[in-house]
Structures are given as C-alpha cells and as structure tokens.
Amino acid sequence: MLAEVLAALAPRDGAILLDGTFGGGGYSAAILSSAACTLYAVDRDPDAIARGASLVARFPGRLHLVEGRFGDMHALMADRGVAALDGVVLDLGVSSYQIDEADRGFSLRADGPLDMRMERSGPSAADLVNTLPERELADLLWELGEERHSRRIARKIVAARGDAPFETTLQLAEAIHMVMPRDPSGMDSATRSFQALRLRVNDELGEVERGLEAAMGLLAPGGRLVVVSFHSLEDRIVKRFMRDAAGRAPGASRFDPASLLHAQKPAGFRLLTNTALRPSSAETDTNPRARSARLRAIERLAA
C-alpha cells in the first residue's frame, strides 16, 4: 500500500519523519524521493540496518538508520536531539526479507531453524515449543493465533517433543498438519500457530502499543501517524488507540458520571481514515501478501 501510505503521510520539504519499521527500505526510499525531508529509519533487526547502507549513500545527510525498537522511539529520538516529528509510519509484522530467509525461522514453507527472533537474541520459538506446559502453550496459540484447535495442537506438540525436541520449522509444521483439518480457504493449517509463536517471541503486540503511545507523543501539530497492520489483533489495537485519541470513544453512559467527564475532554487528534483502507485488487493480484493489509491514519491538531 505504498501509494496510500504516501498520500496519508503527505511528506513535505523540510519535514522530519520516522519510518519505525525500515525492513527492506521500500517506504523509506519512497518517502525520501517524494520530498526534501529528513528521515530516521528504525529497525530492531540488525540485518535490516546492514542492508540499508546503500540507501544511506543514496540520500546523504537525509537518511539516518537507527537500530532499536520503534516502541522506544521517544528515547531513540531524544538521543539524537529530536523533540518532535512531522510524521511517523509503521508497517507492522514481519518483513518479506525475514519470511524469505529460511535461516530466520519465520517461514513454514522453507525448512530452517525454529527461531523467529527479529533481534537474534533472547528465547526462540524452539525454546517456547519445547518448554511451555501444554495448557500454557494452548492458551498462547488461542490468544495470539486465534487458533480454534489450539488444545489439539498443544497436545500433539507436547507428545512429540517427548520423543525429540523441535528444532526446525518444517518439523513443527508437519506435527501440526498431522492433527489439523485442511483449511477450506487454502491457507496452511499451521499459519495461525506460527503467527502466535512469532508474536510472543518478539512481544509484537506490546511493541505496537508502546510504539503508538510514543508516536502520538512525538507528533508535532499537523504531524501524521500512518499504520499498516496485517492481522486483526494488531488492527484492533491501532483502531482503539486512534479512536480514543480522536475523541471517538464509545458513547458515555448517563449512569456513569466519570465516563461523561471523560467524553467531554477535547480531542487532540483527528482521524484521517474513518475506516481502515484496504489494498486495491490490482495490488493483491501482484502481491498476494498484501491481501490482509489495513491502513489507518491520524493527525495531531494544531495547538
């Protein structure tokens, strides 16, 4: 949704912007090409930062790569003397580079180590699969993967790891396939389980909440926040944060005076998207991974 992101972000000459999920640098390159702005590009994946060297050379003095989490953008920007931003874009989830590199352990179609760590540090997906108690594992798959068959899958995993620990992505996928019915949509039946493990390994939903709070606090008057999410758990968080910031909280109850006082607070933001924007059919035809994308945007009002 590159065209839609640029339209919502509206980069201008002299602006200071932040791309909180640099990834392959696609958004960053497009933003820098559209206006004579300064861009800070953040990514927690050291491989992404290393890949960005050629883009820094292409936009000397205008692109600044920052290794870290976008949830920490307030501190990251303070360290660089930046007190306010004219725009922030967040493209949530895992990048195509991470999916396509089998050794990162994100893909369930190419065999690789059962890793899934964006920062290459901390507990891996294999650590979770091989150590979590059955009930905790089932709850994880249900809560973060919205997997209806979570208990069946957890039971199979615990039984299988008793013979040998899980070490690779295909080893786990095959175990899940053994107890799962074929999905009528054609989606791989292990997809939701892999999603749940990835979200937990990287604390992605917690990072989304921290990132939204930090971004809204950093936006200058007229500054815009644009977020692209790829599944319902992320989108619900984004929708709630933006709705509340724009004063669109659910209607107050006449039986709750506190809620009436809350409803009367003036909003400091306005929604740029009343409902989530979706990719065009032309884009999904050429890029099937974009099918589940949802874009939401908000703007800080002038003081």
Contacts in CASP RR format, 6 or more apart in sequence:
PFRMAT RR
TARGET T0000
AUTHOR 0000-0000-0000
METHOD contacts of the structure
MODEL  1
MLAEVLAALAPRDGAILLDGTFGGGGYSAAILSSAACTLYAVDRDPDAIA
RGASLVARFPGRLHLVEGRFGDMHALMADRGVAALDGVVLDLGVSSYQID
EADRGFSLRADGPLDMRMERSGPSAADLVNTLPERELADLLWELGEERHS
RRIARKIVAARGDAPFETTLQLAEAIHMVMPRDPSGMDSATRSFQALRLR
VNDELGEVERGLEAAMGLLAPGGRLVVVSFHSLEDRIVKRFMRDAAGRAP
GASRFDPASLLHAQKPAGFRLLTNTALRPSSAETDTNPRARSARLRAIER
LAA
1 228 0 8 1.000
1 277 0 8 1.000
1 279 0 8 1.000
1 283 0 8 1.000
1 290 0 8 1.000
1 293 0 8 1.000
1 295 0 8 1.000
2 26 0 8 1.000
2 27 0 8 1.000
2 30 0 8 1.000
4 277 0 8 1.000
4 279 0 8 1.000
4 295 0 8 1.000
5 27 0 8 1.000
5 30 0 8 1.000
5 89 0 8 1.000
5 91 0 8 1.000
5 226 0 8 1.000
5 228 0 8 1.000
5 295 0 8 1.000
6 30 0 8 1.000
6 31 0 8 1.000
6 34 0 8 1.000
8 224 0 8 1.000
8 226 0 8 1.000
8 272 0 8 1.000
8 273 0 8 1.000
8 295 0 8 1.000
8 297 0 8 1.000
9 17 0 8 1.000
9 31 0 8 1.000
9 87 0 8 1.000
9 89 0 8 1.000
9 224 0 8 1.000
9 226 0 8 1.000
9 297 0 8 1.000
10 224 0 8 1.000
11 17 0 8 1.000
11 31 0 8 1.000
11 34 0 8 1.000
11 35 0 8 1.000
11 37 0 8 1.000
12 35 0 8 1.000
12 37 0 8 1.000
12 86 0 8 1.000
13 35 0 8 1.000
13 36 0 8 1.000
13 37 0 8 1.000
14 35 0 8 1.000
14 36 0 8 1.000
14 37 0 8 1.000
14 38 0 8 1.000
15 35 0 8 1.000
15 37 0 8 1.000
15 38 0 8 1.000
15 86 0 8 1.000
15 87 0 8 1.000
16 37 0 8 1.000
16 38 0 8 1.000
16 40 0 8 1.000
16 82 0 8 1.000
16 84 0 8 1.000
16 85 0 8 1.000
16 86 0 8 1.000
16 87 0 8 1.000
17 31 0 8 1.000
17 37 0 8 1.000
17 38 0 8 1.000
17 39 0 8 1.000
17 40 0 8 1.000
17 85 0 8 1.000
17 86 0 8 1.000
17 87 0 8 1.000
17 88 0 8 1.000
17 89 0 8 1.000
18 39 0 8 1.000
18 40 0 8 1.000
18 41 0 8 1.000
18 42 0 8 1.000
18 73 0 8 1.000
18 77 0 8 1.000
18 85 0 8 1.000
18 87 0 8 1.000
18 88 0 8 1.000
18 89 0 8 1.000
18 215 0 8 1.000
18 218 0 8 1.000
19 25 0 8 1.000
19 27 0 8 1.000
19 28 0 8 1.000
19 31 0 8 1.000
19 39 0 8 1.000
19 40 0 8 1.000
19 41 0 8 1.000
19 42 0 8 1.000
19 89 0 8 1.000
20 41 0 8 1.000
20 42 0 8 1.000
20 43 0 8 1.000
20 70 0 8 1.000
20 73 0 8 1.000
20 88 0 8 1.000
20 89 0 8 1.000
20 90 0 8 1.000
20 91 0 8 1.000
21 27 0 8 1.000
21 42 0 8 1.000
21 43 0 8 1.000
21 70 0 8 1.000
21 89 0 8 1.000
21 90 0 8 1.000
21 91 0 8 1.000
21 92 0 8 1.000
21 93 0 8 1.000
21 95 0 8 1.000
22 28 0 8 1.000
22 41 0 8 1.000
22 42 0 8 1.000
22 43 0 8 1.000
22 48 0 8 1.000
22 49 0 8 1.000
22 52 0 8 1.000
22 65 0 8 1.000
23 43 0 8 1.000
23 45 0 8 1.000
23 48 0 8 1.000
23 51 0 8 1.000
23 91 0 8 1.000
23 95 0 8 1.000
23 97 0 8 1.000
24 48 0 8 1.000
24 51 0 8 1.000
24 52 0 8 1.000
24 95 0 8 1.000
24 96 0 8 1.000
24 97 0 8 1.000
25 41 0 8 1.000
25 48 0 8 1.000
25 51 0 8 1.000
25 52 0 8 1.000
25 55 0 8 1.000
27 89 0 8 1.000
27 91 0 8 1.000
28 39 0 8 1.000
28 41 0 8 1.000
28 55 0 8 1.000
28 63 0 8 1.000
29 55 0 8 1.000
29 58 0 8 1.000
31 37 0 8 1.000
31 39 0 8 1.000
31 89 0 8 1.000
32 39 0 8 1.000
32 59 0 8 1.000
32 62 0 8 1.000
32 63 0 8 1.000
36 62 0 8 1.000
37 62 0 8 1.000
37 86 0 8 1.000
38 61 0 8 1.000
38 62 0 8 1.000
38 64 0 8 1.000
39 59 0 8 1.000
39 62 0 8 1.000
39 63 0 8 1.000
39 64 0 8 1.000
40 64 0 8 1.000
40 66 0 8 1.000
40 76 0 8 1.000
40 77 0 8 1.000
40 80 0 8 1.000
40 82 0 8 1.000
41 52 0 8 1.000
41 63 0 8 1.000
41 64 0 8 1.000
41 65 0 8 1.000
41 66 0 8 1.000
42 66 0 8 1.000
42 67 0 8 1.000
42 68 0 8 1.000
42 69 0 8 1.000
42 70 0 8 1.000
42 73 0 8 1.000
42 76 0 8 1.000
43 49 0 8 1.000
43 65 0 8 1.000
43 66 0 8 1.000
43 67 0 8 1.000
43 68 0 8 1.000
44 67 0 8 1.000
44 68 0 8 1.000
44 69 0 8 1.000
44 70 0 8 1.000
44 118 0 8 1.000
44 119 0 8 1.000
45 95 0 8 1.000
45 98 0 8 1.000
45 118 0 8 1.000
45 119 0 8 1.000
45 120 0 8 1.000
46 67 0 8 1.000
46 119 0 8 1.000
46 120 0 8 1.000
47 97 0 8 1.000
48 95 0 8 1.000
48 97 0 8 1.000
49 65 0 8 1.000
49 66 0 8 1.000
49 67 0 8 1.000
51 97 0 8 1.000
52 65 0 8 1.000
53 65 0 8 1.000
55 63 0 8 1.000
56 63 0 8 1.000
56 64 0 8 1.000
56 65 0 8 1.000
64 80 0 8 1.000
66 76 0 8 1.000
66 80 0 8 1.000
68 76 0 8 1.000
69 207 0 8 1.000
69 210 0 8 1.000
70 90 0 8 1.000
70 207 0 8 1.000
70 211 0 8 1.000
70 214 0 8 1.000
70 215 0 8 1.000
71 207 0 8 1.000
71 210 0 8 1.000
71 211 0 8 1.000
71 214 0 8 1.000
72 210 0 8 1.000
72 214 0 8 1.000
73 88 0 8 1.000
73 211 0 8 1.000
73 214 0 8 1.000
73 215 0 8 1.000
73 218 0 8 1.000
74 214 0 8 1.000
74 217 0 8 1.000
74 218 0 8 1.000
77 83 0 8 1.000
77 85 0 8 1.000
77 218 0 8 1.000
83 218 0 8 1.000
84 218 0 8 1.000
84 219 0 8 1.000
84 220 0 8 1.000
85 215 0 8 1.000
85 218 0 8 1.000
85 219 0 8 1.000
85 220 0 8 1.000
85 223 0 8 1.000
86 219 0 8 1.000
86 220 0 8 1.000
86 222 0 8 1.000
86 223 0 8 1.000
86 224 0 8 1.000
87 219 0 8 1.000
87 223 0 8 1.000
87 224 0 8 1.000
87 225 0 8 1.000
87 226 0 8 1.000
88 215 0 8 1.000
88 218 0 8 1.000
88 219 0 8 1.000
88 224 0 8 1.000
88 225 0 8 1.000
88 226 0 8 1.000
89 225 0 8 1.000
89 226 0 8 1.000
89 227 0 8 1.000
89 228 0 8 1.000
90 208 0 8 1.000
90 211 0 8 1.000
90 212 0 8 1.000
90 215 0 8 1.000
90 225 0 8 1.000
90 226 0 8 1.000
90 227 0 8 1.000
90 228 0 8 1.000
91 228 0 8 1.000
92 204 0 8 1.000
92 208 0 8 1.000
92 227 0 8 1.000
92 228 0 8 1.000
92 229 0 8 1.000
92 230 0 8 1.000
92 234 0 8 1.000
93 204 0 8 1.000
93 229 0 8 1.000
93 230 0 8 1.000
93 234 0 8 1.000
94 106 0 8 1.000
94 118 0 8 1.000
94 198 0 8 1.000
96 289 0 8 1.000
98 104 0 8 1.000
98 106 0 8 1.000
98 118 0 8 1.000
99 106 0 8 1.000
99 107 0 8 1.000
100 107 0 8 1.000
102 110 0 8 1.000
102 111 0 8 1.000
102 112 0 8 1.000
102 169 0 8 1.000
103 112 0 8 1.000
103 113 0 8 1.000
103 115 0 8 1.000
104 115 0 8 1.000
104 116 0 8 1.000
105 112 0 8 1.000
105 113 0 8 1.000
105 114 0 8 1.000
105 115 0 8 1.000
105 116 0 8 1.000
105 125 0 8 1.000
105 169 0 8 1.000
106 115 0 8 1.000
106 116 0 8 1.000
106 194 0 8 1.000
106 198 0 8 1.000
107 169 0 8 1.000
108 169 0 8 1.000
108 170 0 8 1.000
108 172 0 8 1.000
108 173 0 8 1.000
108 188 0 8 1.000
108 190 0 8 1.000
108 191 0 8 1.000
108 194 0 8 1.000
109 188 0 8 1.000
110 169 0 8 1.000
111 168 0 8 1.000
111 169 0 8 1.000
111 170 0 8 1.000
112 168 0 8 1.000
112 169 0 8 1.000
112 170 0 8 1.000
113 124 0 8 1.000
113 126 0 8 1.000
113 167 0 8 1.000
113 168 0 8 1.000
113 169 0 8 1.000
114 124 0 8 1.000
114 125 0 8 1.000
114 126 0 8 1.000
114 129 0 8 1.000
114 166 0 8 1.000
114 167 0 8 1.000
114 168 0 8 1.000
114 169 0 8 1.000
114 171 0 8 1.000
114 172 0 8 1.000
115 124 0 8 1.000
115 125 0 8 1.000
115 126 0 8 1.000
116 124 0 8 1.000
116 125 0 8 1.000
116 194 0 8 1.000
116 197 0 8 1.000
116 198 0 8 1.000
116 201 0 8 1.000
116 202 0 8 1.000
117 123 0 8 1.000
117 124 0 8 1.000
117 125 0 8 1.000
117 201 0 8 1.000
117 202 0 8 1.000
118 202 0 8 1.000
119 202 0 8 1.000
123 201 0 8 1.000
124 201 0 8 1.000
125 172 0 8 1.000
125 197 0 8 1.000
125 198 0 8 1.000
125 201 0 8 1.000
126 165 0 8 1.000
126 166 0 8 1.000
126 167 0 8 1.000
128 137 0 8 1.000
128 140 0 8 1.000
128 197 0 8 1.000
128 200 0 8 1.000
128 201 0 8 1.000
129 137 0 8 1.000
129 157 0 8 1.000
129 161 0 8 1.000
129 166 0 8 1.000
129 172 0 8 1.000
129 197 0 8 1.000
130 161 0 8 1.000
130 165 0 8 1.000
130 166 0 8 1.000
132 140 0 8 1.000
134 154 0 8 1.000
134 155 0 8 1.000
134 157 0 8 1.000
134 158 0 8 1.000
135 154 0 8 1.000
137 154 0 8 1.000
137 157 0 8 1.000
137 158 0 8 1.000
138 150 0 8 1.000
138 151 0 8 1.000
138 153 0 8 1.000
138 154 0 8 1.000
138 155 0 8 1.000
139 150 0 8 1.000
140 150 0 8 1.000
140 196 0 8 1.000
140 197 0 8 1.000
140 200 0 8 1.000
141 147 0 8 1.000
141 150 0 8 1.000
141 153 0 8 1.000
141 154 0 8 1.000
141 192 0 8 1.000
141 193 0 8 1.000
141 196 0 8 1.000
142 148 0 8 1.000
142 150 0 8 1.000
142 151 0 8 1.000
143 196 0 8 1.000
144 195 0 8 1.000
144 196 0 8 1.000
144 199 0 8 1.000
144 200 0 8 1.000
144 205 0 8 1.000
144 233 0 8 1.000
145 192 0 8 1.000
145 193 0 8 1.000
145 195 0 8 1.000
145 196 0 8 1.000
145 199 0 8 1.000
145 233 0 8 1.000
146 192 0 8 1.000
146 232 0 8 1.000
146 233 0 8 1.000
147 153 0 8 1.000
147 192 0 8 1.000
147 193 0 8 1.000
147 196 0 8 1.000
149 179 0 8 1.000
149 180 0 8 1.000
150 193 0 8 1.000
152 179 0 8 1.000
152 180 0 8 1.000
153 176 0 8 1.000
153 179 0 8 1.000
153 180 0 8 1.000
153 193 0 8 1.000
155 179 0 8 1.000
156 175 0 8 1.000
156 176 0 8 1.000
156 178 0 8 1.000
156 179 0 8 1.000
157 166 0 8 1.000
157 172 0 8 1.000
157 175 0 8 1.000
157 176 0 8 1.000
160 166 0 8 1.000
160 175 0 8 1.000
166 172 0 8 1.000
166 175 0 8 1.000
169 194 0 8 1.000
172 190 0 8 1.000
172 193 0 8 1.000
172 194 0 8 1.000
173 188 0 8 1.000
173 190 0 8 1.000
173 194 0 8 1.000
176 189 0 8 1.000
176 190 0 8 1.000
176 193 0 8 1.000
177 189 0 8 1.000
177 190 0 8 1.000
180 189 0 8 1.000
180 190 0 8 1.000
181 189 0 8 1.000
182 189 0 8 1.000
183 189 0 8 1.000
195 231 0 8 1.000
198 204 0 8 1.000
199 205 0 8 1.000
199 233 0 8 1.000
204 234 0 8 1.000
205 233 0 8 1.000
205 234 0 8 1.000
205 237 0 8 1.000
208 229 0 8 1.000
208 234 0 8 1.000
208 237 0 8 1.000
208 238 0 8 1.000
209 237 0 8 1.000
209 241 0 8 1.000
212 225 0 8 1.000
212 227 0 8 1.000
212 237 0 8 1.000
212 238 0 8 1.000
212 241 0 8 1.000
213 241 0 8 1.000
215 225 0 8 1.000
216 225 0 8 1.000
216 241 0 8 1.000
216 245 0 8 1.000
216 269 0 8 1.000
216 298 0 8 1.000
216 300 0 8 1.000
219 225 0 8 1.000
219 300 0 8 1.000
220 300 0 8 1.000
221 300 0 8 1.000
221 301 0 8 1.000
221 302 0 8 1.000
221 303 0 8 1.000
222 299 0 8 1.000
222 300 0 8 1.000
222 301 0 8 1.000
222 302 0 8 1.000
223 299 0 8 1.000
223 300 0 8 1.000
224 272 0 8 1.000
224 297 0 8 1.000
224 298 0 8 1.000
224 299 0 8 1.000
224 300 0 8 1.000
225 242 0 8 1.000
225 297 0 8 1.000
225 298 0 8 1.000
225 299 0 8 1.000
226 295 0 8 1.000
226 296 0 8 1.000
226 297 0 8 1.000
227 238 0 8 1.000
227 242 0 8 1.000
227 295 0 8 1.000
227 296 0 8 1.000
227 297 0 8 1.000
228 293 0 8 1.000
228 294 0 8 1.000
228 295 0 8 1.000
229 235 0 8 1.000
229 238 0 8 1.000
229 293 0 8 1.000
229 294 0 8 1.000
229 296 0 8 1.000
230 292 0 8 1.000
230 293 0 8 1.000
230 294 0 8 1.000
231 292 0 8 1.000
235 276 0 8 1.000
235 294 0 8 1.000
235 296 0 8 1.000
238 296 0 8 1.000
239 276 0 8 1.000
239 296 0 8 1.000
242 269 0 8 1.000
242 271 0 8 1.000
242 296 0 8 1.000
242 298 0 8 1.000
243 249 0 8 1.000
243 271 0 8 1.000
245 267 0 8 1.000
245 268 0 8 1.000
245 269 0 8 1.000
245 298 0 8 1.000
246 267 0 8 1.000
246 268 0 8 1.000
246 269 0 8 1.000
246 270 0 8 1.000
246 271 0 8 1.000
246 298 0 8 1.000
247 263 0 8 1.000
247 265 0 8 1.000
247 267 0 8 1.000
247 269 0 8 1.000
248 267 0 8 1.000
248 271 0 8 1.000
249 262 0 8 1.000
249 263 0 8 1.000
251 259 0 8 1.000
251 263 0 8 1.000
252 259 0 8 1.000
252 260 0 8 1.000
252 262 0 8 1.000
252 263 0 8 1.000
253 259 0 8 1.000
253 260 0 8 1.000
254 260 0 8 1.000
267 301 0 8 1.000
268 300 0 8 1.000
268 301 0 8 1.000
269 298 0 8 1.000
269 299 0 8 1.000
269 300 0 8 1.000
269 301 0 8 1.000
270 298 0 8 1.000
270 299 0 8 1.000
270 301 0 8 1.000
271 296 0 8 1.000
271 297 0 8 1.000
271 298 0 8 1.000
272 297 0 8 1.000
272 298 0 8 1.000
272 299 0 8 1.000
273 295 0 8 1.000
273 296 0 8 1.000
273 297 0 8 1.000
273 298 0 8 1.000
276 294 0 8 1.000
276 295 0 8 1.000
276 296 0 8 1.000
277 294 0 8 1.000
277 295 0 8 1.000
277 296 0 8 1.000
278 293 0 8 1.000
278 294 0 8 1.000
278 295 0 8 1.000
279 287 0 8 1.000
279 290 0 8 1.000
279 291 0 8 1.000
279 293 0 8 1.000
283 290 0 8 1.000
284 290 0 8 1.000
284 291 0 8 1.000
END
